[in-house]
Amino acid sequence: MGRKVTVATCSLNQWALDFEGNSERILRSIEIAKARGAKYRLGPELEICGYGCADHFYESDTLLHSFQVLGNLLESPVTQDIICDVGMPIMHHNVRYNCRVLFLNRKILLIRPKMMMANHGNYREMRWFSPWNQLRQVEEYFLPRMIQEITGQDTVPIGDCVLSTKDTCIGTEICAELWSPNSPHIRMGLDGVEIFTNSSASHHELRKADQRVNLVKSATTKSGGIYLYANQRGCDGDRVYYDGCAMVAINGDIVAQGAQFSLNDVEVITATLDLEDVRSYRGELCQPHMESEPKPCHRIKVNFSLSSGDDIDLPTHQPIKWHCHTPEEEISLGPACWLWDYLRRSGQGGFLLPLSGGVDSSSTACIVHCMCVLLCQSIEDGNTRVLEDVRRVVGDESYRPLQPSELCGRIFTTCYMASENSSEDTCNRARDLAKQIGSTHMNINIDMAVKGILGIFSVVTGRWPQFRASGGCHRENLALQNVQARVRMVLAYLFAQLSLWARGKPGGLLVLGSANVDESLTGYFTKYDCSSADINPIGGISKTDLKSFLLYCTEHFQLTALRGILAAPPTAELEPLTDGQVSQTDEADMGMTYSELSVIGRLRKISRCGPFSMFCKLIHMWKGALSPMEAAQKVKHFFRMYSVNRHKMTTVTPSYHAESYSPDDNRFDLRPFLYNTRWTWQFRCIDNQVSQMAADSPKQ
């Protein structure tokens, strides 16, 4: 009958500028799609070169190598008899565009440039690409000679156009266009386009996946249609993790779903759907609005069908319920996959973590444990590529992990760096957790190094600083804390470089950091302390979420040592103990609780609040808990801390991006690092408002 179509979309773990690996993964996905009967294969955004090339997009080499890969794809027998939709940068009239290239049987059908750019948060597409602003217009693109020799074509269409096969019509969206209030699928749907495709490079944030699903469902609920969504997966060389979630929807229902987190480099999702379901849906719900567009889509015709003549016995995919991970599961999966990508691609032999026995470093340790669980599960499921990577990391071609804790001992080293201010409780908690996850654990005493550094200072100045508890001033107290913290960083890197050497093994270790997003926001850490590491899997996660994650690990992985860690008050243990007990706590030092800080962080970034507007919101949010005067004091205290310490964000360890209120200075949260920390005008506005409220209160 020619009404049922089988289509394929995918998630690929591409790597910026890895043209060899990217090409191989693209071909593998096309091969799988064809084996499952698909006649159309959709891939992620800029999949040929990798999405995260950044300023390498300026280089002519990136364009050249992308066309070389395209040439190989065109010539490959794997790509025959299936419409292939791939992503790459293209220069047209000396302007760079982020494009989709659709080809079939050694012929390029069309080039579709991106029309709406992602230019906020982590994205800077306008820096490298221009949007195609010519609505419904198509021009001629002159192909490079190397492509002409393969296709026999001199020019191909480039612009805002759709593909018309013998049995249906296919229209393209690219990533951010789905999120736009004026998405192209709206106009295309009204003009009779039945299949919409979206090629994305969309990163993971906690609690974000359902937004993506709702947008895809909404796109086909309004005017019917089939929607294919492809996304990149993994760490392609930056702070974000692209989290897959390839999917297929029809008329508002999801019918096929890919994994959000996975160690598989290639995942292909196929679905068989009935075009008549789209037509009948539109016939009842949308007919009065169809063909209302003043200018129809430019259709590129191709003599090819997605359907076959005899498909009566071909079953179609039915609606499924989308499975969303809890935030705790997301933390256990996303950062773990990101760490593995970084480790295997860095060529190092494992990780080293200064494990203090607190919530933050324990969270980092648990994420590494989760990574080992995923690796063992993937190997058990028959993933030979993961096994090859594990063997390369551990330096043993015959190695096969027996269980996560045994693998953890091979690739993960933890060390407790004690000083005279450390308590026996934290030492025991670190040791117990290390034993349960299986890491190679060391106890290191740093007092000798600290005294040596202070001795040098004393010889030069004739003075020996004292802690506040011993009569020292604030400056002395802070400097003594910082010396301890910075010694730990130096020792962490020393042991990371030479630990494997000392054991007679090749390679070095990557140092892991463990400062959370709230501490980064206020600068509650020492610049160049052991939070200064190679990478940090929890730098974009709040303290509140980390505690929930540890509770999840306690129950899910039976890590009972975490109970004591969760029960203990957060402390840096940098000041002298009182009767053997901790006298310093994080929340007392910061002047606010972690839950208060999480609220303030969201208002600062997500709600775009300065000091005054933040105060105006908090007096209502915290009404009953804090008076307007107390709320004002919290706001002013936060902004003083934030502005005094903002310079620390310029050197902060690259962290996994997980929160929309991250203060990451590299790309996501661009702010000055030299402030007038008195905020005189802003704080005066707050004070005036507090006075006005106090004066008005008797009248209420």
C-alpha positions as CSV (number, residue, x, y, z in Angstrom):
1,M,0.0,0.0,0.0
2,G,3.0,2.3,0.5
3,R,1.9,4.1,3.6
4,K,4.2,2.8,6.4
5,V,7.7,4.2,6.7
6,T,10.7,3.0,8.8
7,V,12.9,5.8,10.0
8,A,16.1,6.0,12.2
9,T,17.6,8.5,14.5
10,C,20.6,8.1,16.7
11,S,22.9,9.3,19.6
12,L,26.6,9.3,18.7
13,N,29.5,9.9,21.1
14,Q,31.4,12.3,18.8
15,W,34.6,14.0,19.7
16,A,35.6,17.5,18.5
17,L,38.0,17.3,15.6
18,D,38.2,13.4,15.7
19,F,37.3,13.1,12.0
20,E,38.5,9.5,11.9
21,G,36.4,8.3,14.9
22,N,33.4,10.5,14.0
23,S,33.3,9.1,10.5
24,E,33.5,5.6,11.7
25,R,30.6,6.1,14.2
26,I,28.5,7.8,11.5
27,L,29.0,4.8,9.2
28,R,28.2,2.4,11.9
29,S,25.0,4.1,12.7
30,I,23.9,4.1,9.0
31,E,24.8,0.4,8.8
32,I,22.6,-0.4,11.8
33,A,19.7,1.8,10.5
34,K,19.8,0.0,7.1
35,A,19.9,-3.4,8.8
36,R,16.7,-2.5,10.6
37,G,15.0,-1.6,7.4
38,A,15.2,2.2,7.7
39,K,15.1,4.4,4.6
40,Y,16.0,7.6,6.4
41,R,18.8,8.1,8.9
42,L,19.2,11.2,11.0
43,G,22.4,12.1,13.0
44,P,23.4,14.7,15.6
45,E,24.3,18.4,15.0
46,L,27.7,19.0,13.4
47,E,28.4,15.3,13.8
48,I,31.2,15.1,11.2
49,C,33.6,17.5,12.9
50,G,32.0,17.4,16.4
51,Y,29.9,20.2,17.9
52,G,32.5,21.5,20.4
53,C,35.2,22.7,17.9
54,A,34.7,26.2,19.2
55,D,37.3,28.6,17.6
56,H,38.5,25.7,15.4
57,F,35.5,26.5,13.3
58,Y,37.4,29.6,12.2
59,E,40.1,27.3,10.6
60,S,39.8,26.3,7.0
61,D,41.2,22.9,8.0
62,T,37.9,22.2,9.8
63,L,35.9,22.9,6.7
64,L,38.3,20.9,4.5
65,H,38.4,17.8,6.7
66,S,34.6,17.9,7.0
67,F,34.2,17.8,3.2
68,Q,36.8,15.0,3.1
69,V,34.7,12.9,5.5
70,L,31.5,13.8,3.5
71,G,33.3,12.5,0.4
72,N,34.1,9.2,2.1
73,L,30.5,8.9,3.3
74,L,29.2,9.5,-0.3
75,E,31.5,6.9,-1.7
76,S,30.8,4.2,0.9
77,P,28.5,1.3,-0.1
78,V,27.1,1.5,3.4
79,T,25.3,4.8,2.5
80,Q,23.5,3.5,-0.6
81,D,19.7,3.2,-0.8
82,I,19.1,5.2,2.3
83,I,18.6,9.0,2.7
84,C,21.5,10.1,5.0
85,D,21.1,13.3,7.0
86,V,24.5,14.5,8.4
87,G,25.7,17.7,10.0
88,M,28.8,19.8,9.2
89,P,30.0,23.4,8.8
90,I,29.7,24.9,5.3
91,M,31.0,28.2,3.9
92,H,28.6,29.9,1.4
93,H,29.5,33.3,-0.1
94,N,32.3,33.5,2.5
95,V,29.9,33.1,5.4
96,R,30.0,30.0,7.7
97,Y,26.7,28.1,8.3
98,N,25.9,25.3,10.6
99,C,24.3,22.9,8.1
100,R,22.5,19.6,7.5
101,V,23.5,17.8,4.3
102,L,21.0,15.3,2.9
103,F,22.3,12.8,0.3
104,L,21.2,9.6,-1.4
105,N,23.1,7.3,-3.6
106,R,26.1,9.5,-4.2
107,K,24.0,12.6,-4.9
108,I,23.6,15.6,-2.5
109,L,19.9,16.4,-2.3
110,L,20.0,19.6,-0.4
111,I,21.9,21.6,2.2
112,R,19.8,23.1,5.0
113,P,21.6,25.9,7.1
114,K,20.5,26.6,10.7
115,M,18.1,29.5,10.9
116,M,17.9,30.1,14.7
117,M,21.2,30.0,16.6
118,A,21.8,28.9,20.1
119,N,23.6,31.9,21.7
120,H,23.0,31.8,25.4
121,G,24.3,29.9,28.4
122,N,26.9,27.5,27.2
123,Y,26.3,28.2,23.6
124,R,28.1,30.8,21.4
125,E,27.1,29.8,17.9
126,M,26.9,33.4,16.6
127,R,30.6,33.7,17.3
128,W,31.3,31.1,14.5
129,F,28.2,30.9,12.4
130,S,25.6,33.1,10.8
131,P,21.9,32.2,10.8
132,W,20.2,31.7,7.4
133,N,17.8,34.7,7.5
134,Q,16.2,34.2,4.1
135,L,12.8,32.6,4.8
136,R,11.7,30.1,2.2
137,Q,14.5,31.1,-0.1
138,V,16.9,28.7,-1.8
139,E,20.2,29.5,-3.6
140,E,22.8,27.5,-5.5
141,Y,25.8,26.2,-3.6
142,F,28.9,25.4,-5.7
143,L,30.4,22.2,-4.5
144,P,34.1,21.8,-3.9
145,R,35.9,20.0,-6.7
146,M,36.5,16.9,-4.5
147,I,32.8,16.5,-4.0
148,Q,31.9,17.3,-7.7
149,E,34.1,14.4,-8.8
150,I,32.1,12.0,-6.6
151,T,28.6,13.2,-7.2
152,G,28.8,14.6,-10.7
153,Q,27.1,17.7,-9.5
154,D,28.4,21.3,-9.9
155,T,25.8,22.9,-7.6
156,V,23.1,21.8,-5.1
157,P,20.3,23.7,-3.4
158,I,21.1,25.5,-0.1
159,G,18.5,27.3,2.0
160,D,15.2,27.0,3.7
161,C,13.7,24.0,1.8
162,V,12.2,20.6,2.4
163,L,12.6,17.2,0.8
164,S,9.7,15.8,-1.2
165,T,9.9,12.0,-1.7
166,K,7.4,10.0,-3.8
167,D,5.4,9.2,-0.7
168,T,5.9,12.0,1.9
169,C,7.6,15.3,2.7
170,I,10.4,15.8,5.2
171,G,11.4,19.0,6.9
172,T,14.5,19.8,9.0
173,E,15.0,21.6,12.3
174,I,18.3,22.0,14.0
175,C,18.6,22.0,17.8
176,A,17.6,25.4,19.1
177,E,14.9,25.8,16.4
178,L,12.7,23.4,18.4
179,W,13.0,25.7,21.5
180,S,12.1,28.8,19.6
181,P,8.6,30.4,19.9
182,N,8.6,30.5,16.1
183,S,9.8,27.0,15.3
184,P,10.1,26.1,11.7
185,H,8.0,22.9,12.2
186,I,4.9,25.2,12.7
187,R,5.1,26.7,9.2
188,M,6.2,23.4,7.7
189,G,3.4,21.5,9.3
190,L,0.8,24.0,8.0
191,D,2.2,23.5,4.5
192,G,1.8,19.7,4.6
193,V,5.3,18.5,5.7
194,E,4.7,15.2,7.5
195,I,8.1,14.2,8.9
196,F,10.1,16.7,11.0
197,T,13.7,16.0,12.0
198,N,15.8,17.7,14.6
199,S,19.6,17.3,14.9
200,S,20.8,18.5,18.3
201,A,23.8,18.9,20.5
202,S,21.9,19.4,23.7
203,H,23.7,19.1,27.0
204,H,22.6,17.6,30.2
205,E,21.2,19.6,33.1
206,L,19.5,18.1,36.1
207,R,15.7,17.9,35.6
208,K,16.0,19.1,31.9
209,A,15.1,15.9,30.0
210,D,11.4,16.2,30.4
211,Q,11.4,19.7,28.9
212,R,12.9,18.2,25.7
213,V,10.4,15.4,25.6
214,N,7.5,17.9,26.1
215,L,8.7,20.1,23.3
216,V,8.9,17.1,20.9
217,K,5.4,15.9,21.9
218,S,4.0,19.4,21.6
219,A,5.5,19.9,18.1
220,T,3.3,17.0,16.8
221,T,0.3,17.4,19.1
222,K,-0.6,20.8,17.6
223,S,-0.7,19.9,13.9
224,G,0.2,16.2,13.8
225,G,3.2,14.7,12.1
226,I,6.2,12.4,12.8
227,Y,9.1,13.9,14.7
228,L,12.7,12.4,14.8
229,Y,15.1,13.8,17.4
230,A,18.8,13.0,17.3
231,N,21.4,14.2,19.9
232,Q,25.1,13.9,20.6
233,R,26.1,11.9,23.6
234,G,29.2,12.1,25.9
235,C,32.0,14.5,26.6
236,D,33.4,15.9,23.3
237,G,36.2,17.8,25.0
238,D,34.4,20.4,27.2
239,R,32.6,21.0,30.4
240,V,29.2,19.7,29.2
241,Y,27.9,16.2,28.7
242,Y,25.5,15.6,25.8
243,D,22.9,13.3,27.0
244,G,21.4,11.4,24.1
245,C,17.7,10.8,24.5
246,A,17.1,10.1,20.8
247,M,13.4,9.7,20.2
248,V,10.6,9.3,17.7
249,A,7.1,10.8,18.2
250,I,3.9,10.8,16.2
251,N,0.8,12.9,16.8
252,G,1.9,13.9,20.3
253,D,3.0,10.4,21.4
254,I,6.5,9.1,21.9
255,V,6.9,5.7,20.2
256,A,10.6,5.1,20.5
257,Q,13.1,6.2,23.1
258,G,16.9,6.0,23.4
259,A,19.0,6.0,26.5
260,Q,19.8,9.3,28.2
261,F,23.1,8.0,29.6
262,S,25.1,5.2,28.1
263,L,28.6,4.0,27.5
264,N,27.7,2.9,23.9
265,D,29.3,5.2,21.4
266,V,26.6,4.4,18.8
267,E,22.9,4.0,19.6
268,V,20.3,3.8,16.8
269,I,16.6,4.1,17.4
270,T,14.2,3.0,14.6
271,A,10.5,3.2,14.3
272,T,7.9,2.1,11.8
273,L,5.0,4.5,11.5
274,D,1.9,4.8,9.3
275,L,1.7,8.1,7.3
276,E,-2.1,7.7,7.2
277,D,-2.2,8.2,10.9
278,V,-0.7,11.7,10.4
279,R,-3.1,12.4,7.5
280,S,-6.2,11.3,9.4
281,Y,-5.1,13.2,12.6
282,R,-4.7,16.4,10.5
283,G,-7.8,15.8,8.6
284,E,-9.9,16.0,11.8
285,L,-8.0,18.5,13.9
286,C,-6.0,20.8,11.6
287,Q,-7.7,21.0,8.2
288,P,-9.1,24.5,8.5
289,H,-5.6,25.8,9.2
290,M,-3.6,23.8,6.6
291,E,-2.2,25.7,3.6
292,S,-2.7,29.0,5.4
293,E,0.9,30.0,4.8
294,P,1.3,32.9,2.3
295,K,4.4,31.4,0.8
296,P,4.8,27.6,0.5
297,C,8.0,25.7,1.4
298,H,10.4,25.2,-1.4
299,R,10.3,21.5,-2.2
300,I,13.3,19.5,-3.5
301,K,11.9,16.5,-5.3
302,V,13.6,13.1,-5.1
303,N,12.7,9.9,-6.9
304,F,12.7,7.7,-3.8
305,S,10.2,6.3,-1.4
306,L,10.5,5.7,2.3
307,S,7.7,3.1,2.1
308,S,7.4,-0.1,0.2
309,G,4.5,-1.3,-2.0
310,D,3.6,-4.2,0.2
311,D,3.6,-3.3,3.9
312,I,0.3,-4.7,5.2
313,D,2.1,-7.1,7.5
314,L,4.5,-4.5,8.8
315,P,3.7,-3.7,12.4
316,T,3.9,-0.1,13.6
317,H,5.4,1.3,16.8
318,Q,2.8,2.1,19.5
319,P,3.0,4.9,22.1
320,I,5.2,4.3,25.1
321,K,5.6,6.0,28.5
322,W,8.8,8.1,28.7
323,H,11.1,7.0,31.5
324,C,12.7,10.0,33.3
325,H,15.5,9.5,35.8
326,T,15.3,11.0,39.2
327,P,17.9,13.8,40.0
328,E,19.8,11.3,42.1
329,E,20.0,8.8,39.3
330,E,21.1,11.6,36.9
331,I,24.0,12.4,39.2
332,S,25.0,8.8,39.4
333,L,24.9,8.4,35.6
334,G,25.8,11.7,33.8
335,P,29.0,12.7,35.6
336,A,30.1,9.1,35.7
337,C,29.8,8.8,31.9
338,W,31.6,12.2,31.5
339,L,34.4,11.0,33.7
340,W,34.9,7.8,31.7
341,D,34.9,9.7,28.4
342,Y,37.5,12.1,29.8
343,L,39.7,9.3,31.3
344,R,39.7,7.1,28.2
345,R,40.4,10.0,25.8
346,S,43.0,11.6,28.0
347,G,45.4,8.6,27.9
348,Q,45.8,8.6,31.7
349,G,45.8,5.6,34.0
350,G,43.1,6.5,36.4
351,F,42.0,9.1,39.0
352,L,43.4,10.4,42.3
353,L,41.1,12.1,44.8
354,P,41.9,13.8,48.2
355,L,39.2,12.2,50.3
356,S,38.4,14.2,53.4
357,G,35.5,12.2,54.7
358,G,33.0,15.0,54.0
359,V,29.9,15.2,51.7
360,D,31.7,16.7,48.7
361,S,34.7,14.5,48.3
362,S,32.6,11.5,49.2
363,S,30.2,12.5,46.4
364,T,33.1,12.6,43.9
365,A,34.3,9.2,45.1
366,C,30.8,7.7,44.7
367,I,30.5,9.0,41.2
368,V,33.8,7.2,40.3
369,H,32.2,4.1,41.9
370,C,29.1,4.6,39.8
371,M,31.4,4.8,36.7
372,C,33.0,1.4,37.6
373,V,29.5,-0.1,38.0
374,L,28.5,1.2,34.6
375,L,31.8,-0.2,33.1
376,C,31.3,-3.6,34.5
377,Q,27.7,-3.8,33.5
378,S,28.6,-2.7,29.9
379,I,31.3,-5.3,29.7
380,E,28.9,-8.0,31.0
381,D,26.5,-6.9,28.3
382,G,29.1,-7.6,25.7
383,N,30.4,-4.1,24.8
384,T,33.8,-5.0,23.5
385,R,34.8,-1.4,22.9
386,V,34.4,-0.6,26.6
387,L,36.5,-3.6,27.5
388,E,39.3,-2.5,25.1
389,D,39.3,1.0,26.6
390,V,39.4,-0.5,30.2
391,R,42.4,-2.7,29.2
392,R,44.2,0.3,27.7
393,V,43.6,2.4,30.8
394,V,44.9,-0.2,33.2
395,G,47.7,-1.3,30.9
396,D,46.8,-4.9,30.8
397,E,45.6,-6.5,27.5
398,S,44.2,-9.6,29.2
399,Y,42.4,-7.8,32.1
400,R,38.7,-8.4,32.6
401,P,37.1,-6.7,35.6
402,L,35.3,-9.1,38.0
403,Q,33.3,-6.5,40.0
404,P,33.1,-2.7,40.4
405,S,35.2,-2.6,43.6
406,E,38.0,-4.6,42.0
407,L,38.1,-2.3,39.0
408,C,37.9,0.7,41.3
409,G,41.1,-0.5,43.0
410,R,42.9,-0.5,39.6
411,I,42.0,2.9,38.4
412,F,41.1,5.0,41.6
413,T,43.4,6.2,44.3
414,T,42.1,8.1,47.3
415,C,44.2,9.8,50.0
416,Y,43.3,11.3,53.4
417,M,45.6,14.3,54.0
418,A,45.6,14.7,57.8
419,S,46.9,17.7,59.7
420,E,47.0,18.5,63.4
421,N,43.5,20.0,62.9
422,S,42.0,16.8,61.5
423,S,39.7,14.7,63.6
424,E,39.8,11.0,64.0
425,D,36.2,10.8,62.9
426,T,36.8,12.2,59.4
427,C,39.9,9.9,59.0
428,N,37.8,6.9,59.9
429,R,34.9,8.0,57.6
430,A,37.3,8.4,54.6
431,R,38.9,5.0,55.3
432,D,35.6,3.2,55.6
433,L,34.2,4.6,52.4
434,A,37.4,3.9,50.5
435,K,37.2,0.3,51.7
436,Q,33.6,-0.1,50.6
437,I,34.0,1.3,47.1
438,G,37.4,-0.5,46.7
439,S,39.7,2.4,46.0
440,T,43.5,2.2,46.7
441,H,43.6,4.3,49.8
442,M,46.5,6.2,51.5
443,N,46.8,8.2,54.7
444,I,49.2,11.2,54.4
445,N,50.2,13.6,57.1
446,I,50.9,17.1,55.9
447,D,52.1,18.7,59.1
448,M,55.8,18.4,58.2
449,A,55.2,20.3,54.9
450,V,53.1,23.0,56.6
451,K,55.7,23.6,59.3
452,G,58.4,23.7,56.6
453,I,56.6,26.4,54.7
454,L,55.9,28.5,57.8
455,G,59.5,28.0,58.8
456,I,60.6,29.7,55.6
457,F,58.2,32.6,56.3
458,S,59.5,32.9,59.8
459,V,63.2,33.0,58.8
460,V,62.5,35.8,56.3
461,T,60.1,37.9,58.5
462,G,61.0,36.9,62.0
463,R,57.3,36.3,62.7
464,W,55.3,33.1,63.3
465,P,51.6,33.5,62.6
466,Q,49.0,32.1,65.1
467,F,45.5,30.7,64.8
468,R,42.7,32.8,66.2
469,A,42.3,30.3,68.9
470,S,45.8,31.1,70.0
471,G,45.5,34.8,69.9
472,G,46.1,35.4,66.2
473,C,44.3,38.0,64.1
474,H,41.9,37.2,61.2
475,R,44.7,37.6,58.6
476,E,46.9,35.1,60.4
477,N,44.0,32.7,60.9
478,L,43.1,32.7,57.2
479,A,46.7,32.4,56.0
480,L,47.3,29.4,58.2
481,Q,44.2,27.7,56.8
482,N,45.2,28.5,53.2
483,V,48.7,27.1,53.7
484,Q,47.2,23.7,54.7
485,A,44.8,23.7,51.8
486,R,47.5,24.6,49.2
487,V,49.9,22.0,50.5
488,R,47.2,19.4,49.9
489,M,47.0,20.5,46.3
490,V,50.8,20.2,45.7
491,L,50.8,16.8,47.3
492,A,47.8,15.6,45.4
493,Y,49.6,16.4,42.1
494,L,52.8,14.8,43.3
495,F,51.0,11.5,44.2
496,A,49.0,11.7,41.0
497,Q,52.2,11.8,38.9
498,L,54.2,9.2,40.8
499,S,51.8,6.8,42.5
500,L,51.6,4.4,39.6
501,W,55.4,4.8,39.1
502,A,55.9,3.8,42.7
503,R,53.8,0.6,42.1
504,G,55.7,-0.3,39.0
505,K,52.9,0.6,36.7
506,P,52.8,2.9,33.6
507,G,51.0,6.3,33.3
508,G,49.7,8.9,35.6
509,L,46.5,9.8,37.4
510,L,44.0,12.7,36.8
511,V,43.4,14.7,40.0
512,L,39.7,15.0,40.8
513,G,38.2,18.1,42.5
514,S,35.3,18.2,44.9
515,A,34.0,21.8,45.3
516,N,30.2,22.0,44.8
517,V,28.4,24.8,42.9
518,D,27.3,26.6,46.1
519,E,30.8,26.9,47.4
520,S,32.0,28.2,44.0
521,L,29.2,30.8,44.0
522,T,30.4,32.3,47.3
523,G,34.1,31.6,46.9
524,Y,34.1,29.4,50.0
525,F,37.3,27.6,49.1
526,T,40.9,28.4,48.9
527,K,42.3,29.5,45.6
528,Y,44.7,26.8,44.4
529,D,43.8,24.3,47.2
530,C,42.8,20.7,46.6
531,S,39.7,22.0,44.8
532,S,42.2,22.9,42.1
533,A,42.3,19.7,40.1
534,D,42.2,18.5,36.5
535,I,38.4,18.0,36.4
536,N,35.6,18.2,38.9
537,P,32.5,16.0,38.4
538,I,30.4,17.8,41.1
539,G,31.3,21.5,40.4
540,G,27.9,22.1,38.9
541,I,25.8,20.3,41.6
542,S,24.3,21.9,44.7
543,K,25.0,20.6,48.2
544,T,21.4,19.8,48.7
545,D,21.4,17.5,45.6
546,L,24.7,15.9,46.6
547,K,23.2,14.9,50.0
548,S,20.3,13.3,48.2
549,F,22.7,11.6,45.9
550,L,24.6,10.1,48.8
551,L,21.4,8.8,50.4
552,Y,20.6,7.2,47.0
553,C,24.1,5.5,47.0
554,T,23.6,4.4,50.6
555,E,20.5,2.4,49.6
556,H,21.3,1.5,46.0
557,F,24.9,0.4,46.4
558,Q,24.8,-0.5,50.1
559,L,27.5,2.0,51.0
560,T,26.8,2.2,54.7
561,A,29.8,4.3,55.4
562,L,27.9,7.3,53.9
563,R,25.5,7.4,56.8
564,G,28.1,8.8,59.1
565,I,29.3,11.2,56.5
566,L,25.8,12.5,56.0
567,A,25.2,12.9,59.7
568,A,28.4,14.9,60.3
569,P,28.3,18.7,60.1
570,P,30.2,20.0,56.9
571,T,33.6,21.3,57.9
572,A,36.9,22.1,56.3
573,E,38.9,21.1,59.4
574,L,41.5,23.9,58.9
575,E,41.3,25.4,62.4
576,P,42.5,23.8,65.7
577,L,40.2,21.2,67.3
578,T,38.5,21.9,70.6
579,D,38.9,18.9,73.0
580,G,39.5,16.7,70.0
581,Q,36.3,17.9,68.3
582,V,35.7,20.1,65.2
583,S,35.2,23.7,66.1
584,Q,34.7,25.1,62.6
585,T,31.7,24.4,60.3
586,D,31.0,25.5,56.8
587,E,27.6,27.1,57.3
588,A,28.8,29.1,60.2
589,D,31.8,30.4,58.2
590,M,29.6,31.3,55.2
591,G,26.9,33.0,57.3
592,M,24.1,31.1,55.7
593,T,22.8,27.6,55.2
594,Y,23.4,25.6,52.0
595,S,19.6,25.6,51.3
596,E,19.5,29.4,51.6
597,L,22.5,29.6,49.3
598,S,20.8,27.4,46.7
599,V,17.8,29.8,46.6
600,I,20.0,32.8,46.3
601,G,22.1,31.2,43.6
602,R,19.0,30.5,41.5
603,L,17.7,34.0,41.9
604,R,21.1,35.5,40.9
605,K,21.5,33.5,37.7
606,I,18.2,32.0,36.6
607,S,16.0,35.0,37.7
608,R,18.7,37.5,36.8
609,C,18.5,39.3,40.1
610,G,20.8,42.0,41.3
611,P,20.9,42.8,45.1
612,F,17.8,44.9,45.2
613,S,15.5,42.7,43.1
614,M,16.7,39.7,45.0
615,F,15.8,41.3,48.3
616,C,12.3,42.2,46.9
617,K,11.7,38.5,46.0
618,L,13.2,37.0,49.2
619,I,11.0,39.1,51.6
620,H,8.1,37.1,50.2
621,M,9.8,33.8,49.7
622,W,11.2,33.8,53.3
623,K,8.2,35.5,54.9
624,G,7.6,34.0,58.3
625,A,11.1,32.7,58.5
626,L,13.1,35.9,58.3
627,S,12.2,39.6,58.8
628,P,12.8,42.1,56.0
629,M,15.9,43.3,58.0
630,E,17.3,39.7,58.2
631,A,16.6,39.1,54.6
632,A,18.4,42.3,53.7
633,Q,21.4,41.2,55.8
634,K,21.5,37.8,54.0
635,V,21.4,39.5,50.6
636,K,24.1,42.0,51.4
637,H,26.3,39.4,53.0
638,F,26.0,37.1,50.0
639,F,26.9,39.8,47.5
640,R,29.9,40.9,49.5
641,M,31.2,37.4,49.6
642,Y,30.4,36.8,46.0
643,S,32.1,40.0,44.7
644,V,35.2,39.6,47.0
645,N,35.7,36.0,45.8
646,R,34.6,36.2,42.1
647,H,38.3,36.3,41.0
648,K,38.5,32.6,42.1
649,M,36.1,31.6,39.3
650,T,38.7,32.6,36.7
651,T,40.9,29.7,37.8
652,V,38.3,27.2,39.0
653,T,38.7,23.6,37.9
654,P,36.8,22.6,34.8
655,S,33.5,21.2,36.1
656,Y,30.7,19.1,34.8
657,H,27.9,21.4,34.0
658,A,24.7,20.3,35.8
659,E,22.9,23.3,37.1
660,S,21.4,26.3,35.4
661,Y,22.7,28.6,38.1
662,S,26.3,27.5,37.7
663,P,28.8,30.4,38.3
664,D,31.3,28.9,35.8
665,D,33.3,31.9,34.4
666,N,34.6,30.1,31.3
667,R,31.5,30.4,29.2
668,F,28.3,30.0,31.1
669,D,28.3,32.9,33.6
670,L,30.2,35.9,32.2
671,R,30.8,38.5,34.9
672,P,33.6,40.9,36.1
673,F,36.1,39.6,38.6
674,L,36.9,43.0,40.1
675,Y,33.9,44.6,41.8
676,N,33.2,47.5,44.1
677,T,32.4,45.1,46.9
678,R,30.6,47.8,48.9
679,W,27.7,47.9,46.5
680,T,26.9,51.4,47.9
681,W,24.0,52.3,45.6
682,Q,22.4,48.9,45.5
683,F,22.6,48.4,49.3
684,R,21.2,51.9,49.9
685,C,18.2,51.0,47.9
686,I,17.7,47.9,50.0
687,D,18.1,49.9,53.3
688,N,15.6,52.5,52.1
689,Q,13.1,49.8,51.3
690,V,13.6,48.2,54.7
691,S,13.1,51.5,56.4
692,Q,10.0,52.2,54.4
693,M,8.5,48.8,55.3
694,A,9.2,49.4,58.9
695,A,7.5,52.8,58.8
696,D,4.5,51.4,57.1
697,S,4.1,48.3,59.3
698,P,2.1,49.9,62.1
699,K,-0.5,51.1,59.6
700,Q,-1.2,47.6,58.3
